[in-house]
Amino acid sequence: AGIVHPGRVREPQCQTSVQTSNEAKLTVSWQIPW
């Protein structure tokens, strides 16, 4: 997943912690801002 939220920067530490959950949320966050 190479999607980066325009209003939110993905931290390497957080990405490794919840890459699976964050990846799914990131896809939704792209259309729905949290």
C-alpha positions in Angstrom: 0.0 0.0 0.0 1.6 3.2 -1.1 -1.3 5.5 -0.3 -0.4 8.5 1.8 -3.1 10.6 3.4 -2.7 14.3 2.3 -3.6 15.6 5.8 -1.9 12.8 7.7 1.7 11.5 7.5 2.2 7.8 8.0 4.8 7.1 10.6 7.1 4.1 10.1 6.6 3.1 13.7 2.8 3.2 13.5 2.8 1.6 10.1 4.7 -1.4 11.3 2.5 -1.6 14.5 -0.8 -1.8 12.7 0.0 -2.1 9.0 -3.0 -4.4 8.3 -5.6 -2.3 10.1 -4.1 1.0 9.1 -4.0 -0.1 5.4 -7.7 -0.8 5.4 -8.5 2.4 7.2 -6.2 4.4 5.0 -8.2 3.3 2.0 -11.4 4.5 3.6 -9.7 7.6 5.0 -8.8 8.6 1.4 -12.5 9.2 0.7 -13.7 9.7 4.3 -11.6 12.1 6.4 -11.5 10.9 10.1 
